[in-house]
Amino acid sequence: MTSISYPQFRIVEADSAQQLTEELNRILMDLKDKNPTVTFDGFRIARIAYTETVKDIPEALSDEYRLQGVKLTCEDCPYFERVKKRDGTDDLRKNFGTCPFYGMEHKRGSACEKLFTMINSGEVKLCLEK
């Protein structure tokens, strides 16, 4: 996901320095998370420059799912295979497994774009565990 930032401005004008100060402080409180900077033109005009940021612009299919609250890991993928013990059972002590697409992966790693593509196409279906 990406975010885009762009500059914004607000001009504050007042009849007295006291009014300007009060209005400026009120506006600066509203903009405190947007890196405001103030320049003055005399005692009655102030220009506030700040940065507006648009967050959570999806770049991939996985980003679109994450925006909807779907957070999958490698362990959720049907192609992920845990490391096996000598007797052939899953070694639950290990946090790694193999992926046919990317090799050795951590089970809690973020699911790859391939899994989300397969879910979107219907090749992989998710269901609740009973």
Contacts in CASP RR format, 6 or more apart in sequence:
PFRMAT RR
TARGET T0000
AUTHOR 0000-0000-0000
METHOD contacts of the structure
MODEL  1
MTSISYPQFRIVEADSAQQLTEELNRILMDLKDKNPTVTFDGFRIARIAY
TETVKDIPEALSDEYRLQGVKLTCEDCPYFERVKKRDGTDDLRKNFGTCP
FYGMEHKRGSACEKLFTMINSGEVKLCLEK
1 55 0 8 1.000
1 56 0 8 1.000
1 57 0 8 1.000
1 58 0 8 1.000
1 59 0 8 1.000
1 63 0 8 1.000
1 66 0 8 1.000
1 67 0 8 1.000
2 57 0 8 1.000
2 59 0 8 1.000
3 53 0 8 1.000
3 54 0 8 1.000
3 55 0 8 1.000
3 56 0 8 1.000
3 57 0 8 1.000
4 53 0 8 1.000
4 54 0 8 1.000
4 57 0 8 1.000
5 51 0 8 1.000
5 52 0 8 1.000
5 53 0 8 1.000
5 54 0 8 1.000
6 51 0 8 1.000
6 52 0 8 1.000
6 54 0 8 1.000
7 49 0 8 1.000
7 50 0 8 1.000
7 51 0 8 1.000
7 52 0 8 1.000
8 34 0 8 1.000
8 49 0 8 1.000
8 50 0 8 1.000
8 51 0 8 1.000
8 52 0 8 1.000
9 47 0 8 1.000
9 48 0 8 1.000
9 49 0 8 1.000
9 50 0 8 1.000
10 27 0 8 1.000
10 31 0 8 1.000
10 47 0 8 1.000
10 48 0 8 1.000
10 50 0 8 1.000
11 45 0 8 1.000
11 46 0 8 1.000
11 47 0 8 1.000
11 48 0 8 1.000
12 20 0 8 1.000
12 23 0 8 1.000
12 24 0 8 1.000
12 27 0 8 1.000
12 45 0 8 1.000
12 46 0 8 1.000
12 47 0 8 1.000
12 48 0 8 1.000
13 20 0 8 1.000
13 44 0 8 1.000
13 45 0 8 1.000
14 20 0 8 1.000
14 23 0 8 1.000
14 44 0 8 1.000
15 44 0 8 1.000
16 43 0 8 1.000
16 44 0 8 1.000
17 43 0 8 1.000
17 44 0 8 1.000
20 43 0 8 1.000
20 44 0 8 1.000
20 45 0 8 1.000
20 46 0 8 1.000
24 38 0 8 1.000
24 46 0 8 1.000
24 48 0 8 1.000
27 36 0 8 1.000
27 48 0 8 1.000
28 36 0 8 1.000
28 38 0 8 1.000
28 48 0 8 1.000
31 48 0 8 1.000
31 50 0 8 1.000
34 50 0 8 1.000
34 51 0 8 1.000
34 52 0 8 1.000
34 53 0 8 1.000
35 50 0 8 1.000
35 51 0 8 1.000
36 48 0 8 1.000
36 49 0 8 1.000
36 50 0 8 1.000
37 48 0 8 1.000
37 49 0 8 1.000
37 50 0 8 1.000
38 46 0 8 1.000
38 47 0 8 1.000
38 48 0 8 1.000
38 49 0 8 1.000
39 46 0 8 1.000
39 47 0 8 1.000
39 49 0 8 1.000
40 46 0 8 1.000
40 47 0 8 1.000
41 47 0 8 1.000
56 63 0 8 1.000
56 67 0 8 1.000
58 64 0 8 1.000
58 66 0 8 1.000
58 67 0 8 1.000
60 113 0 8 1.000
60 116 0 8 1.000
61 113 0 8 1.000
61 116 0 8 1.000
61 117 0 8 1.000
61 120 0 8 1.000
62 110 0 8 1.000
62 111 0 8 1.000
62 112 0 8 1.000
62 113 0 8 1.000
62 116 0 8 1.000
65 72 0 8 1.000
65 116 0 8 1.000
65 119 0 8 1.000
71 110 0 8 1.000
72 110 0 8 1.000
72 111 0 8 1.000
72 115 0 8 1.000
72 116 0 8 1.000
73 107 0 8 1.000
73 108 0 8 1.000
73 109 0 8 1.000
73 110 0 8 1.000
73 111 0 8 1.000
74 80 0 8 1.000
74 97 0 8 1.000
74 99 0 8 1.000
74 105 0 8 1.000
74 106 0 8 1.000
74 107 0 8 1.000
74 108 0 8 1.000
74 109 0 8 1.000
74 110 0 8 1.000
74 111 0 8 1.000
74 112 0 8 1.000
75 107 0 8 1.000
75 108 0 8 1.000
76 111 0 8 1.000
76 115 0 8 1.000
76 126 0 8 1.000
77 99 0 8 1.000
77 111 0 8 1.000
77 112 0 8 1.000
77 115 0 8 1.000
77 124 0 8 1.000
78 124 0 8 1.000
79 99 0 8 1.000
79 100 0 8 1.000
79 101 0 8 1.000
79 115 0 8 1.000
80 97 0 8 1.000
80 98 0 8 1.000
80 99 0 8 1.000
80 105 0 8 1.000
80 107 0 8 1.000
81 97 0 8 1.000
81 98 0 8 1.000
81 99 0 8 1.000
82 90 0 8 1.000
82 91 0 8 1.000
82 92 0 8 1.000
82 94 0 8 1.000
82 96 0 8 1.000
82 97 0 8 1.000
82 107 0 8 1.000
83 90 0 8 1.000
83 91 0 8 1.000
83 94 0 8 1.000
83 96 0 8 1.000
83 97 0 8 1.000
83 98 0 8 1.000
84 90 0 8 1.000
84 91 0 8 1.000
85 91 0 8 1.000
95 106 0 8 1.000
95 107 0 8 1.000
95 108 0 8 1.000
96 104 0 8 1.000
96 105 0 8 1.000
96 106 0 8 1.000
96 107 0 8 1.000
97 104 0 8 1.000
97 105 0 8 1.000
97 106 0 8 1.000
97 107 0 8 1.000
98 104 0 8 1.000
98 105 0 8 1.000
99 105 0 8 1.000
99 112 0 8 1.000
101 112 0 8 1.000
101 114 0 8 1.000
102 112 0 8 1.000
115 124 0 8 1.000
118 124 0 8 1.000
119 125 0 8 1.000
119 126 0 8 1.000
END
